[in-house]
Amino acid sequence: MQFSRYLTYSKSESAYRFIPWIIKGTLVVASFYYVVSRLFVEKVNAIETLTHIAQPFFGWIICIVVLLMLVNWWIEAIKWQIVAKPFSKISLIQSVKAIVAGVSLDSVLPLGTGAVAGKVLSLKGSNRNNLLLPVVVAQGVQSIWTVVFGSIGIYQLAQLTELGKLYVIESWHVAVFFILSLASLGMIYFWPRWKKILMRYSFRSWFSILILSLFRYMVFLSQILVLSSFLSNNISIEVLLGCATWMFFAKTIVPKPGHLGSLGVRGAAAIYFLNLVGYPYTGFVLATFVLWVINLAIPSLVGLFYIKELQLSANSNDA
């Protein structure tokens, strides 16, 4: 009888568990449909964009973007070293392995939990459980710059389309975001156990994470601007800048399952922006795809080799 009740409960729970995935999956399908349907409208621009790829100089563009990808993961590795330091000292190589393993896990786990799991599970010892909170806080610090620069992109969109109300609404969203962030940090700080964990970090450590997060955002921004300025050379750098910051902002706030969902949201956000301001969008969408392959698809494949090194259970000896 108890076993029967367990089966009934398990099935019920499974049904509810799939609801968020159904919602996210619907958003992904809708975004890809929107992207593909709009690209068919720009057949001529698509053919012209493909001719740019055939140019020898495009190879140098790819080399620059790949180099920036390496800089990106180097910065993230340093951030992880800073976060892990109060509980476990790790080498730069260990840090990089944990990060790319997290990128692979992120392709199947929702809401950035793969990145958190890849870092925490790369360590040994019971102390690693204390790192869950600092890792999540560090992820939140990275999102601060996405919101700040995303607001700049939305402001530019409001100016170009005379949608002033859009910027006013977004300004309120940013204000609410910072208020909730401060309130959350306050609750975390005054919760006894969490306070004890966060007190192991100095102000200098968090400031370093904040600055490194800014550098990492600038790397992302440089990558997309280098690619899009070559593939969409008929669009001014100011418009490309606004579109890029808006796109990163949309990718952050829209729920999506895995890296494929991220690709769909990026493309849909870019098309929406450029379509409103009256610019062709095929080149920028192609740039987002190339950036997705370099920054996420390739590291995900590399990370598969390091997932097996993750420690699913902590041993009794602290690292």
Summary of the structure (lengths in Angstrom):
residues: 319
radius of gyration: 21.3
end to end distance: 45.4
largest distance: 70.9
contacts: 1026
relative contact order: 0.15
helix: 83%
strand: 0%
